[in-house]
Amino acid sequence: MRILVVEDDENLNRQLAEALKEAGYVVDQAYDGEEGHYLGDAEPYDAVILDIGLPEMDGISVLEKWRADGKRMPVLLLTARDRWSDKVAGIDAGADDYVAKPFHVEEVLARIRALIRRAAGHASSEIVCGPVRLDTKGSKATVNGVALKLTSHEYRLLSYLMHHMGQVVSRTELVEHMYDQDFDRDSNTIEVFVGRLRKKIGVDLIETVRGLGYRMQAPSDGR
């Protein structure tokens, strides 16, 4: 899962980015509204953390522009605790949730997990596909109750496929959501990670859809 953090406070931006990376997310960072708007407009994100009080362009304006352009990624606003009007304006502009400063990073992580799950149609913190169970809160996976030992890239791949169960996901889409903007992206490596993941899972859940990409679903789902 790929997250954009738009926050002009460099220390807070760094803290959020580090916490998100430790939780298994790919993170891009922006420090003003114009840069944040550009990245959100040009890159595919699974969620955005957006501060309201940004230089160059305020967060509400950034959000309004995204929504006017049809950008539908979940957005979590960072607001000042005593500015209830900002919260109302943010929700009206299309925000999905907000957190008031100061906050605990753990709360932000929990809200981001919930936004991503809801956007993919999942209500629980656990996503199940046949014998595979993904714990989004603990960033871990099991097969028939046995923990899977996954690299960070393998976990990101499994997480994205399970969040989008039953859907065909292209190699390009996987690359865009598994690597940050500065990474030398190569869609050929996806085949390698899919092969490794299949071996570790040990059951046939990841289908190759020729010419289109991959689809993950349990055998009982109609295959």
Residue frames as a rotation matrix with the C-alpha (Angstrom) as fourth column:
MET 1
0.573 0.820 0.000 0.00
0.820 -0.573 0.000 0.00
0.000 0.000 -1.000 0.00
ARG 2
-0.471 -0.767 0.436 1.30
0.800 -0.580 -0.156 3.43
0.372 0.275 0.886 -0.95
ILE 3
0.493 0.608 -0.622 0.68
0.841 -0.516 0.162 6.51
-0.222 -0.603 -0.766 1.21
LEU 4
-0.137 -0.480 0.867 1.31
0.516 -0.781 -0.351 10.22
0.846 0.399 0.355 0.59
VAL 5
0.195 0.117 -0.974 2.12
0.939 -0.311 0.150 12.42
-0.285 -0.943 -0.171 3.59
VAL 6
-0.034 -0.138 0.990 1.63
0.523 -0.846 -0.100 16.16
0.852 0.514 0.101 3.02
GLU 7
0.816 0.182 -0.548 2.86
0.577 -0.306 0.757 18.05
-0.030 -0.934 -0.355 6.08
ASP 8
0.619 -0.577 0.533 5.08
-0.025 -0.693 -0.721 21.14
0.785 0.432 -0.443 6.24
ASP 9
0.597 -0.438 0.672 6.45
-0.781 -0.124 0.613 20.40
-0.185 -0.890 -0.416 9.72
GLU 10
0.075 -0.646 -0.760 9.55
-0.740 0.474 -0.477 18.41
0.668 0.598 -0.443 8.77
ASN 11
-0.813 -0.400 0.423 9.82
-0.582 0.533 -0.614 16.57
0.020 -0.745 -0.666 12.10
LEU 12
-0.079 0.877 0.474 6.17
-0.544 0.360 -0.757 15.52
-0.835 -0.318 0.449 12.09
ASN 13
0.584 0.233 -0.778 6.38
-0.810 0.238 -0.537 14.54
0.060 0.943 0.327 8.42
ARG 14
-0.350 -0.829 -0.437 9.42
-0.701 0.541 -0.465 12.39
0.622 0.144 -0.770 9.19
GLN 15
-0.731 0.105 0.675 7.78
-0.554 0.486 -0.676 10.78
-0.398 -0.868 -0.297 12.23
LEU 16
0.350 0.934 0.072 4.67
-0.631 0.292 -0.719 9.87
-0.693 0.206 0.691 10.27
ALA 17
0.466 -0.225 -0.856 6.70
-0.800 0.306 -0.516 8.55
0.378 0.925 -0.037 7.33
GLU 18
-0.630 -0.776 -0.017 8.91
-0.673 0.557 -0.487 6.42
0.388 -0.295 -0.873 9.56
ALA 19
-0.485 0.528 0.697 5.92
-0.517 0.470 -0.716 4.95
-0.706 -0.707 0.045 11.43
LEU 20
0.583 0.740 -0.335 4.14
-0.685 0.227 -0.692 4.16
-0.436 0.634 0.639 8.18
LYS 21
0.125 -0.638 -0.760 7.23
-0.801 0.387 -0.457 2.51
0.586 0.666 -0.462 6.70
GLU 22
-0.805 -0.417 0.421 7.67
-0.593 0.588 -0.551 0.40
-0.018 -0.693 -0.721 9.84
ALA 23
-0.106 0.872 0.478 4.04
-0.459 0.384 -0.801 -0.69
-0.882 -0.304 0.359 9.41
GLY 24
-0.321 -0.135 0.937 4.83
0.523 0.800 0.295 -1.93
-0.790 0.584 -0.186 5.89
TYR 25
0.761 0.649 0.003 3.61
0.387 -0.450 -0.805 0.98
-0.521 0.613 -0.594 3.76
VAL 26
-0.291 -0.726 0.624 5.41
0.949 -0.302 0.091 2.68
0.123 0.618 0.776 0.89
VAL 27
0.461 0.446 -0.767 5.55
0.662 -0.748 -0.037 6.40
-0.591 -0.491 -0.640 1.64
ASP 28
-0.201 -0.442 0.874 6.01
0.786 -0.606 -0.126 9.53
0.585 0.661 0.469 -0.47
GLN 29
-0.006 0.112 -0.994 6.41
0.858 -0.510 -0.063 12.89
-0.513 -0.853 -0.093 1.24
ALA 30
-0.052 0.011 0.999 5.52
0.639 -0.768 0.042 16.49
0.767 0.641 0.032 0.36
TYR 31
-0.502 -0.312 -0.806 6.08
0.851 -0.347 -0.395 19.64
-0.156 -0.884 0.440 2.39
ASP 32
-0.771 0.366 -0.521 3.76
-0.286 -0.930 -0.230 22.19
-0.569 -0.028 0.822 0.81
GLY 33
0.108 0.973 0.202 0.36
-0.150 0.217 -0.965 22.25
-0.983 0.073 0.169 -0.83
GLU 34
0.430 0.041 -0.902 1.53
-0.875 -0.227 -0.427 22.66
-0.222 0.973 -0.061 -4.41
GLU 35
-0.619 -0.718 -0.317 3.91
-0.758 0.652 0.003 19.71
0.205 0.242 -0.949 -4.23
GLY 36
-0.713 0.412 0.567 1.28
-0.122 0.724 -0.679 17.64
-0.690 -0.553 -0.466 -2.43
HIS 37
0.357 0.892 -0.278 -1.38
-0.445 -0.100 -0.890 18.47
-0.821 0.441 0.361 -5.01
TYR 38
0.104 -0.391 -0.915 0.97
-0.990 0.052 -0.135 17.57
0.100 0.919 -0.381 -7.86
LEU 39
-0.873 -0.485 0.044 1.89
-0.486 0.864 -0.133 14.18
0.026 -0.138 -0.990 -6.38
GLY 40
-0.481 0.765 0.429 -1.70
-0.037 0.471 -0.881 13.32
-0.876 -0.440 -0.198 -5.51
ASP 41
0.452 0.640 -0.622 -2.75
-0.615 -0.281 -0.736 14.28
-0.646 0.715 0.267 -9.02
ALA 42
0.156 -0.519 -0.841 0.05
-0.956 0.135 -0.260 12.40
0.248 0.844 -0.475 -10.79
GLU 43
-0.790 -0.552 -0.267 0.57
-0.445 0.816 -0.369 9.28
0.421 -0.173 -0.890 -8.66
PRO 44
0.201 0.892 -0.404 -1.82
-0.215 0.443 0.871 6.53
0.956 -0.088 0.280 -7.47
TYR 45
-0.787 -0.440 0.434 -2.11
-0.489 0.014 -0.872 6.43
0.377 -0.898 -0.226 -3.67
ASP 46
-0.415 0.623 -0.663 -4.08
0.560 0.749 0.353 4.12
0.717 -0.225 -0.660 -1.44
ALA 47
0.627 0.591 -0.507 -4.50
0.777 -0.427 0.463 6.94
0.057 -0.685 -0.727 1.09
VAL 48
-0.138 -0.631 0.764 -3.27
0.370 -0.748 -0.551 10.47
0.919 0.207 0.337 1.83
ILE 49
0.195 0.100 -0.976 -2.45
0.951 -0.263 0.163 12.18
-0.240 -0.960 -0.147 5.12
LEU 50
-0.140 -0.112 0.984 -3.03
0.666 -0.745 0.010 15.89
0.732 0.657 0.179 4.47
ASP 51
-0.528 -0.093 -0.844 -2.36
0.749 -0.518 -0.412 18.80
-0.399 -0.850 0.344 6.80
ILE 52
0.568 0.794 0.218 -4.76
0.816 -0.509 -0.274 21.74
-0.107 0.334 -0.937 6.49
GLY 53
0.862 -0.208 -0.462 -2.27
-0.080 -0.956 0.281 24.52
-0.500 -0.206 -0.841 7.31
LEU 54
0.257 -0.768 0.586 0.14
0.855 0.463 0.233 24.20
-0.451 0.441 0.776 4.39
PRO 55
-0.198 -0.378 -0.904 2.26
-0.160 -0.898 0.411 26.85
-0.967 0.226 0.117 2.62
GLU 56
-0.958 -0.230 -0.170 1.75
-0.163 -0.046 0.985 27.63
-0.235 0.972 0.006 -1.09
MET 57
-0.335 0.907 -0.254 -1.73
-0.485 0.066 0.872 26.03
0.808 0.416 0.418 -1.11
ASP 58
-0.406 0.200 0.892 -3.81
-0.891 0.129 -0.435 25.14
-0.202 -0.971 0.125 1.95
GLY 59
-0.933 -0.072 0.352 -4.98
-0.076 0.997 0.000 21.59
-0.351 -0.026 -0.936 2.51
ILE 60
-0.021 0.996 0.081 -8.66
0.148 0.084 -0.985 22.33
-0.989 -0.009 -0.149 1.90
SER 61
0.377 0.114 -0.919 -7.85
-0.778 -0.499 -0.381 23.79
-0.502 0.859 -0.099 -1.53
VAL 62
-0.694 -0.678 -0.241 -5.66
-0.713 0.604 0.355 20.80
-0.095 0.418 -0.904 -2.35
LEU 63
-0.736 0.460 0.497 -8.46
0.205 0.851 -0.484 18.42
-0.646 -0.254 -0.720 -1.40
GLU 64
0.278 0.892 -0.357 -11.10
-0.134 -0.332 -0.934 20.36
-0.951 0.308 0.027 -3.33
LYS 65
0.027 -0.352 -0.936 -8.94
-0.972 -0.228 0.058 20.28
-0.234 0.908 -0.348 -6.46
TRP 66
-0.918 -0.374 0.130 -8.38
-0.350 0.920 0.175 16.53
-0.185 0.116 -0.976 -6.14
ARG 67
-0.420 0.832 0.363 -12.07
0.348 0.517 -0.782 15.81
-0.838 -0.202 -0.507 -5.72
ALA 68
0.365 0.546 -0.754 -12.99
-0.469 -0.592 -0.656 18.15
-0.804 0.593 0.040 -8.58
ASP 69
-0.206 -0.555 -0.806 -10.58
-0.978 0.134 0.159 16.20
0.020 0.821 -0.570 -10.78
GLY 70
0.602 0.605 -0.521 -12.18
-0.608 0.770 0.192 12.90
0.518 0.202 0.831 -9.77
LYS 71
-0.506 -0.818 -0.274 -9.45
-0.341 0.481 -0.808 11.70
0.793 -0.315 -0.522 -7.39
ARG 72
0.489 0.872 -0.016 -11.11
-0.432 0.257 0.865 9.26
0.758 -0.416 0.502 -5.01
MET 73
-0.288 -0.648 -0.705 -8.30
0.351 0.613 -0.708 8.08
0.891 -0.451 0.051 -2.71
PRO 74
0.641 0.516 -0.568 -9.14
0.692 -0.070 0.718 8.21
0.331 -0.854 -0.402 1.02
VAL 75
-0.183 -0.669 0.721 -7.85
0.128 -0.743 -0.657 11.39
0.975 -0.028 0.221 2.68
LEU 76
0.382 0.168 -0.909 -7.12
0.909 0.106 0.402 11.79
0.164 -0.980 -0.112 6.38
LEU 77
0.417 -0.163 0.894 -6.90
0.086 -0.972 -0.217 15.45
0.905 0.168 -0.392 7.41
LEU 78
-0.307 -0.517 -0.799 -4.64
0.932 0.008 -0.363 16.78
0.194 -0.856 0.479 10.14
THR 79
0.325 0.553 0.767 -6.39
0.332 -0.826 0.455 19.69
0.886 0.107 -0.452 11.86
ALA 80
-0.759 -0.454 0.467 -5.79
-0.225 -0.491 -0.842 22.08
0.612 -0.743 0.271 14.76
ARG 81
-0.727 0.456 -0.514 -7.66
0.669 0.640 -0.378 20.92
0.157 -0.618 -0.770 17.87
ASP 82
-0.452 0.549 -0.703 -9.43
0.408 -0.573 -0.710 24.24
-0.793 -0.608 0.035 18.48
ARG 83
-0.700 0.185 -0.690 -10.52
-0.620 -0.637 0.458 24.86
-0.355 0.748 0.561 14.88
TRP 84
-0.305 0.662 0.685 -13.81
0.225 0.749 -0.623 23.00
-0.925 -0.036 -0.378 14.57
SER 85
0.554 0.538 -0.635 -14.59
-0.431 -0.468 -0.772 25.03
-0.713 0.701 -0.028 11.45
ASP 86
-0.309 -0.750 -0.585 -11.58
-0.940 0.145 0.310 23.44
-0.148 0.645 -0.749 9.70
LYS 87
-0.814 0.041 0.580 -12.98
-0.043 0.990 -0.131 20.00
-0.580 -0.132 -0.804 10.44
VAL 88
0.225 0.972 0.072 -16.37
0.177 0.032 -0.984 20.91
-0.958 0.235 -0.165 8.95
ALA 89
0.448 -0.111 -0.887 -14.73
-0.777 -0.540 -0.325 22.49
-0.443 0.834 -0.328 5.90
GLY 90
-0.626 -0.776 -0.075 -12.53
-0.733 0.552 0.397 19.42
-0.267 0.303 -0.915 5.42
ILE 91
-0.539 0.518 0.665 -15.42
0.275 0.854 -0.442 16.96
-0.796 -0.055 -0.603 5.56
ASP 92
0.530 0.785 -0.320 -17.44
-0.014 -0.369 -0.929 19.14
-0.848 0.497 -0.185 3.18
ALA 93
0.185 -0.556 -0.810 -14.45
-0.921 -0.385 0.054 19.28
-0.342 0.736 -0.584 0.79
GLY 94
0.625 0.153 -0.765 -14.33
-0.557 0.775 -0.300 15.48
0.547 0.614 0.569 0.61
ALA 95
-0.511 -0.808 0.292 -12.14
-0.788 0.305 -0.534 14.31
0.343 -0.503 -0.793 3.49
ASP 96
0.046 0.485 -0.873 -12.84
-0.061 0.874 0.482 10.79
0.997 0.031 0.070 4.75
ASP 97
0.629 0.071 -0.774 -11.63
0.737 0.261 0.623 11.34
0.246 -0.963 0.112 8.31
TYR 98
0.365 -0.565 0.739 -9.59
-0.248 -0.825 -0.508 13.74
0.897 0.003 -0.441 10.43
VAL 99
0.302 -0.357 -0.884 -7.23
0.910 0.385 0.156 13.75
0.285 -0.851 0.441 13.41
ALA 100
0.910 0.059 0.412 -6.69
-0.040 -0.973 0.227 16.80
0.414 -0.222 -0.883 15.61
LYS 101
-0.097 -0.992 -0.078 -3.19
0.358 0.038 -0.933 17.89
0.929 -0.118 0.351 16.61
PRO 102
-0.448 -0.885 -0.125 -1.48
-0.893 0.449 0.023 16.93
0.035 0.122 -0.992 18.82
PHE 103
0.702 0.688 -0.183 -2.13
-0.694 0.719 0.041 13.24
0.160 0.099 0.982 18.22
HIS 104
0.078 -0.622 0.779 -0.61
-0.407 0.694 0.594 9.83
-0.910 -0.363 -0.199 18.84
VAL 105
-0.524 -0.361 -0.772 0.94
-0.845 0.106 0.524 8.33
-0.107 0.927 -0.360 15.70
GLU 106
-0.945 0.177 0.274 -0.76
0.153 0.983 -0.107 5.02
-0.288 -0.059 -0.956 16.57
GLU 107
-0.038 0.985 -0.167 -4.14
0.169 -0.159 -0.973 6.70
-0.985 -0.065 -0.160 16.11
VAL 108
0.071 -0.014 -0.997 -3.15
-0.860 -0.507 -0.054 7.93
-0.505 0.862 -0.048 12.66
LEU 109
-0.859 -0.446 -0.251 -2.00
-0.512 0.752 0.416 4.42
0.003 0.486 -0.874 11.69
ALA 110
-0.680 0.663 0.312 -5.28
0.376 0.682 -0.628 2.92
-0.629 -0.310 -0.713 12.92
ARG 111
0.224 0.805 -0.550 -7.36
-0.161 -0.526 -0.835 5.43
-0.961 0.276 0.012 10.98
ILE 112
-0.238 -0.393 -0.888 -5.30
-0.941 -0.133 0.311 4.89
-0.240 0.910 -0.339 7.81
ARG 113
-0.981 -0.100 0.168 -5.77
-0.077 0.987 0.138 1.12
-0.180 0.123 -0.976 8.10
ALA 114
-0.293 0.952 0.092 -9.52
0.404 0.211 -0.890 1.62
-0.867 -0.224 -0.446 8.49
LEU 115
0.203 0.350 -0.915 -9.74
-0.586 -0.705 -0.400 4.02
-0.784 0.617 0.062 5.52
ILE 116
-0.593 -0.511 -0.623 -7.86
-0.804 0.332 0.493 1.63
-0.046 0.793 -0.607 3.24
ARG 117
-0.901 0.308 0.305 -9.97
0.237 0.940 -0.247 -1.34
-0.362 -0.151 -0.920 4.36
ARG 118
-0.018 0.976 -0.215 -13.23
0.200 -0.207 -0.958 0.52
-0.980 -0.060 -0.192 3.83
ALA 119
-0.001 -0.046 -0.999 -12.13
-0.833 -0.553 0.026 1.77
-0.554 0.832 -0.038 0.42
ALA 120
-0.784 -0.360 -0.506 -11.53
-0.584 0.705 0.403 -1.86
0.211 0.611 -0.763 -0.58
GLY 121
0.096 0.957 -0.275 -14.83
-0.653 0.269 0.708 -3.03
0.751 0.112 0.651 0.93
HIS 122
-0.179 -0.223 -0.958 -13.47
0.483 0.829 -0.283 -4.71
0.857 -0.513 -0.040 4.07
ALA 123
0.614 0.516 0.597 -14.87
-0.262 -0.580 0.771 -3.96
0.744 -0.630 -0.221 7.52
SER 124
0.969 -0.223 -0.106 -12.60
0.200 0.457 0.867 -6.10
-0.145 -0.861 0.488 9.71
SER 125
0.460 -0.881 -0.111 -8.93
-0.814 -0.468 0.344 -5.61
-0.355 -0.068 -0.932 10.49
GLU 126
-0.457 -0.554 0.696 -8.42
-0.189 0.825 0.532 -9.19
-0.869 0.112 -0.482 9.29
ILE 127
0.223 0.455 -0.862 -8.86
-0.959 -0.057 -0.278 -10.16
-0.175 0.889 0.423 5.66
VAL 128
-0.151 -0.191 0.970 -9.31
-0.274 0.951 0.145 -13.83
-0.950 -0.244 -0.195 4.84
CYS 129
0.245 0.178 -0.953 -8.78
-0.967 0.121 -0.225 -15.66
0.075 0.977 0.201 1.55
GLY 130
0.479 -0.025 -0.877 -9.14
-0.135 0.986 -0.102 -19.41
0.867 0.167 0.469 1.91
PRO 131
0.602 -0.292 -0.743 -6.53
0.755 0.510 0.412 -20.57
0.259 -0.809 0.528 4.46
VAL 132
-0.493 -0.828 0.269 -4.66
0.714 -0.561 -0.419 -17.25
0.498 -0.014 0.867 4.29
ARG 133
0.658 0.645 -0.390 -5.40
0.749 -0.507 0.425 -14.65
0.076 -0.572 -0.817 6.95
LEU 134
-0.288 -0.720 0.632 -3.97
0.574 -0.658 -0.488 -11.12
0.767 0.222 0.603 6.73
ASP 135
0.350 0.292 -0.890 -3.76
0.911 -0.329 0.250 -9.16
-0.220 -0.898 -0.381 9.99
THR 136
0.329 -0.203 0.922 -3.66
0.537 -0.763 -0.360 -5.53
0.777 0.613 -0.142 8.82
LYS 137
0.934 0.035 0.357 -3.21
-0.257 -0.630 0.733 -4.26
0.250 -0.776 -0.579 12.38
GLY 138
0.642 -0.706 0.299 -0.17
-0.082 0.325 0.942 -6.42
-0.763 -0.629 0.151 13.08
SER 139
0.417 -0.439 -0.796 1.15
-0.906 -0.273 -0.323 -6.36
-0.075 0.856 -0.512 9.48
LYS 140
-0.697 -0.611 0.375 1.46
-0.580 0.788 0.207 -10.14
-0.422 -0.073 -0.904 9.39
ALA 141
0.164 0.723 -0.671 -0.07
-0.937 0.326 0.122 -13.10
0.307 0.609 0.731 7.60
THR 142
-0.453 -0.247 0.857 -0.75
-0.572 0.818 -0.067 -16.74
-0.684 -0.520 -0.512 8.38
VAL 143
-0.242 0.400 -0.884 -1.68
-0.760 0.489 0.429 -19.89
0.603 0.776 0.185 6.44
ASN 144
0.371 0.500 -0.783 -3.82
0.136 0.805 0.578 -22.32
0.919 -0.321 0.231 8.40
GLY 145
0.992 0.123 -0.017 -2.71
0.046 -0.234 0.971 -20.52
0.116 -0.964 -0.238 11.54
VAL 146
0.336 -0.941 -0.046 1.01
0.855 0.284 0.434 -20.81
-0.395 -0.185 0.900 10.75
ALA 147
0.550 -0.145 -0.822 2.87
-0.086 -0.989 0.117 -17.51
-0.831 0.006 -0.557 10.44
LEU 148
0.785 -0.304 0.540 4.28
0.602 0.170 -0.780 -16.66
0.145 0.937 0.317 7.01
LYS 149
0.101 -0.826 -0.555 7.84
0.460 -0.456 0.762 -15.35
-0.882 -0.333 0.334 6.88
LEU 150
0.641 0.259 0.723 7.61
0.767 -0.257 -0.588 -12.63
0.034 0.931 -0.364 4.27
THR 151
-0.638 -0.770 0.014 9.98
0.768 -0.635 0.083 -9.93
-0.055 0.064 0.996 3.06
SER 152
-0.485 0.455 -0.747 8.64
0.047 -0.839 -0.542 -6.37
-0.873 -0.298 0.385 3.03
HIS 153
-0.679 0.207 -0.704 7.95
-0.726 -0.328 0.604 -6.56
-0.106 0.922 0.373 -0.72
GLU 154
-0.821 0.400 -0.407 6.23
0.222 0.881 0.418 -9.93
0.526 0.253 -0.812 -0.43
TYR 155
-0.547 0.639 -0.540 4.03
0.692 -0.018 -0.722 -8.59
-0.471 -0.769 -0.433 2.35
ARG 156
-0.529 0.332 -0.781 3.12
-0.385 -0.914 -0.127 -5.51
-0.756 0.233 0.611 0.31
LEU 157
-0.799 0.199 -0.568 2.23
-0.507 0.286 0.813 -7.70
0.324 0.937 -0.128 -2.65
LEU 158
-0.723 0.538 -0.434 0.09
0.602 0.798 -0.015 -10.05
0.338 -0.272 -0.901 -0.57
SER 159
-0.542 0.510 -0.667 -1.61
0.425 -0.519 -0.742 -7.15
-0.725 -0.686 0.065 1.20
TYR 160
-0.622 0.300 -0.724 -2.51
-0.637 -0.731 0.245 -5.40
-0.456 0.613 0.645 -2.04
LEU 161
-0.782 0.319 -0.535 -3.84
-0.247 0.630 0.737 -8.57
0.572 0.708 -0.414 -3.67
MET 162
-0.642 0.553 -0.531 -5.90
0.753 0.586 -0.300 -9.46
0.145 -0.592 -0.792 -0.60
HIS 163
-0.577 0.454 -0.680 -7.32
0.062 -0.805 -0.590 -5.96
-0.815 -0.382 0.436 -0.25
HIS 164
-0.245 0.447 -0.861 -8.44
-0.914 -0.403 0.050 -6.33
-0.324 0.799 0.507 -3.88
MET 165
-0.712 -0.008 0.702 -9.58
-0.029 0.999 -0.018 -9.96
-0.701 -0.033 -0.712 -3.79
GLY 166
0.117 0.790 0.602 -11.47
0.624 0.413 -0.664 -11.10
-0.773 0.453 -0.444 -6.85
GLN 167
0.854 0.144 -0.500 -10.16
-0.213 -0.780 -0.589 -8.21
-0.475 0.609 -0.635 -8.94
VAL 168
0.556 -0.709 0.434 -7.59
0.820 0.381 -0.428 -8.45
0.137 0.594 0.793 -11.72
VAL 169
0.769 -0.411 -0.489 -4.60
-0.073 -0.817 0.572 -6.31
-0.635 -0.405 -0.658 -10.75
SER 170
0.899 -0.437 0.034 -2.10
0.062 0.050 -0.997 -5.40
0.434 0.898 0.073 -13.46
ARG 171
0.228 -0.913 -0.338 1.67
0.960 0.268 -0.076 -5.61
0.160 -0.307 0.938 -13.02
THR 172
-0.407 -0.358 0.840 1.84
0.362 -0.908 -0.212 -1.85
0.839 0.217 0.499 -13.54
GLU 173
0.487 0.674 0.556 -0.67
-0.314 -0.459 0.831 -1.24
0.815 -0.579 -0.012 -10.76
LEU 174
0.851 -0.220 -0.477 1.28
0.507 0.581 0.636 -3.48
0.137 -0.783 0.606 -8.40
VAL 175
-0.176 -0.972 0.157 4.52
0.903 -0.223 -0.367 -1.66
0.392 0.077 0.917 -9.19
GLU 176
-0.227 0.138 0.964 2.86
0.029 -0.988 0.149 1.71
0.973 0.062 0.220 -8.59
HIS 177
0.655 0.597 0.463 1.56
-0.446 -0.189 0.875 0.66
0.610 -0.780 0.142 -5.19
MET 178
0.846 -0.374 -0.381 4.61
0.521 0.733 0.437 -1.31
0.116 -0.568 0.815 -3.99
TYR 179
-0.179 -0.984 0.006 7.40
0.981 -0.179 -0.070 1.19
0.070 -0.007 0.998 -4.65
ASP 180
0.293 0.224 -0.929 7.89
0.430 -0.899 -0.081 4.85
-0.854 -0.376 -0.360 -3.81
GLN 181
0.955 0.254 -0.151 8.39
0.002 -0.519 -0.855 7.50
-0.296 0.816 -0.496 -6.47
ASP 182
0.386 -0.892 -0.235 12.20
-0.895 -0.424 0.141 7.39
-0.225 0.156 -0.962 -6.32
PHE 183
0.033 -0.368 0.929 12.51
-0.191 0.910 0.367 3.61
-0.981 -0.190 -0.040 -6.74
ASP 184
-0.636 -0.308 -0.708 13.76
-0.753 0.047 0.656 2.22
-0.169 0.950 -0.262 -10.04
ARG 185
0.127 0.844 0.521 10.56
-0.595 0.485 -0.641 0.42
-0.794 -0.229 0.564 -10.94
ASP 186
-0.724 -0.314 -0.614 10.63
-0.677 0.495 0.545 -2.75
0.133 0.810 -0.571 -12.99
SER 187
0.265 0.952 0.150 7.42
-0.963 0.270 -0.012 -4.69
-0.052 -0.141 0.989 -13.55
ASN 188
0.170 -0.247 -0.954 9.43
-0.400 0.867 -0.296 -7.86
0.901 0.432 0.048 -14.30
THR 189
-0.840 -0.525 0.139 10.32
-0.317 0.267 -0.910 -8.15
0.441 -0.808 -0.391 -10.61
ILE 190
-0.121 0.880 0.460 6.63
-0.985 -0.049 -0.164 -8.59
-0.121 -0.473 0.873 -9.80
GLU 191
0.544 0.300 -0.784 6.71
-0.527 0.849 -0.041 -12.04
0.653 0.436 0.620 -11.42
VAL 192
-0.441 -0.796 -0.416 9.57
-0.036 0.479 -0.877 -12.99
0.897 -0.372 -0.240 -9.12
PHE 193
-0.821 0.155 0.549 7.70
-0.570 -0.263 -0.778 -11.85
0.024 -0.952 0.305 -6.01
VAL 194
0.264 0.960 -0.090 4.51
-0.961 0.269 0.056 -13.60
0.078 0.072 0.994 -7.13
GLY 195
0.263 -0.251 -0.932 6.47
-0.250 0.915 -0.317 -16.82
0.932 0.317 0.178 -7.61
ARG 196
-0.793 -0.607 -0.045 8.00
-0.070 0.165 -0.984 -16.56
0.605 -0.777 -0.173 -4.15
LEU 197
-0.535 0.666 0.521 4.64
-0.838 -0.335 -0.432 -15.76
-0.113 -0.667 0.736 -2.59
ARG 198
0.414 0.700 -0.582 2.96
-0.769 0.611 0.189 -18.73
0.488 0.369 0.791 -4.23
LYS 199
-0.137 -0.562 -0.815 5.62
0.040 0.819 -0.572 -21.07
0.990 -0.111 -0.090 -2.83
LYS 200
-0.937 -0.271 0.222 5.31
-0.178 -0.176 -0.968 -19.66
0.301 -0.946 0.117 0.67
ILE 201
-0.199 0.944 0.264 1.50
-0.978 -0.173 -0.118 -19.77
-0.065 -0.282 0.957 0.68
GLY 202
-0.896 -0.299 0.328 1.55
-0.297 0.953 0.060 -23.34
-0.331 -0.044 -0.943 -0.61
VAL 203
-0.153 0.889 0.432 -2.00
0.588 0.434 -0.683 -23.20
-0.794 0.150 -0.589 -2.00
ASP 204
-0.705 -0.117 0.699 -3.25
0.703 -0.246 0.668 -22.09
0.094 0.962 0.255 -5.39
LEU 205
0.164 0.767 -0.620 -4.85
0.767 -0.494 -0.409 -18.72
-0.620 -0.408 -0.670 -4.64
ILE 206
-0.015 -0.260 -0.966 -3.03
-0.309 -0.917 0.252 -16.34
-0.951 0.302 -0.066 -7.00
GLU 207
0.443 0.301 0.844 -4.19
0.660 0.528 -0.534 -16.71
-0.607 0.794 0.035 -10.59
THR 208
-0.691 -0.621 -0.369 -2.27
0.104 -0.591 0.800 -15.34
-0.715 0.514 0.473 -13.56
VAL 209
0.523 0.849 0.077 -4.72
0.323 -0.114 -0.940 -13.66
-0.789 0.516 -0.334 -15.93
ARG 210
-0.166 -0.746 0.645 -2.88
0.882 0.180 0.435 -13.74
-0.441 0.641 0.628 -19.22
GLY 211
-0.377 -0.120 0.918 -2.14
0.735 -0.643 0.218 -10.34
0.564 0.757 0.330 -20.66
LEU 212
0.451 0.673 0.587 -3.83
0.118 -0.697 0.708 -8.56
0.885 -0.250 -0.394 -17.75
GLY 213
-0.212 -0.559 0.801 -2.10
-0.778 -0.399 -0.485 -9.37
0.591 -0.726 -0.350 -14.46
TYR 214
-0.861 -0.152 -0.486 -3.03
0.158 0.828 -0.538 -11.33
0.484 -0.540 -0.688 -11.34
ARG 215
0.080 0.903 0.423 -6.14
-0.656 -0.272 0.704 -12.13
0.751 -0.334 0.570 -9.33
MET 216
-0.930 -0.363 -0.063 -6.28
-0.174 0.582 -0.794 -13.55
0.325 -0.727 -0.605 -5.82
GLN 217
0.035 0.950 0.309 -9.34
-0.961 -0.053 0.272 -15.46
0.275 -0.307 0.911 -4.64
ALA 218
-0.436 -0.100 0.894 -10.19
-0.581 0.790 -0.195 -18.62
-0.687 -0.605 -0.402 -2.76
PRO 219
-0.998 0.020 -0.061 -11.08
-0.032 0.670 0.742 -21.72
0.056 0.742 -0.668 -4.85
SER 220
-0.468 0.879 -0.096 -14.59
0.801 0.376 -0.465 -21.64
-0.373 -0.295 -0.880 -3.37
ASP 221
-0.308 0.327 -0.893 -15.14
-0.115 -0.945 -0.306 -18.20
-0.944 0.009 0.329 -4.90
GLY 222
0.656 0.722 -0.217 -16.05
-0.329 0.015 -0.944 -19.84
-0.679 0.691 0.247 -8.20
ARG 223
-0.069 -0.732 -0.678 -12.84
-0.995 -0.002 0.103 -21.07
-0.077 0.682 -0.728 -9.78
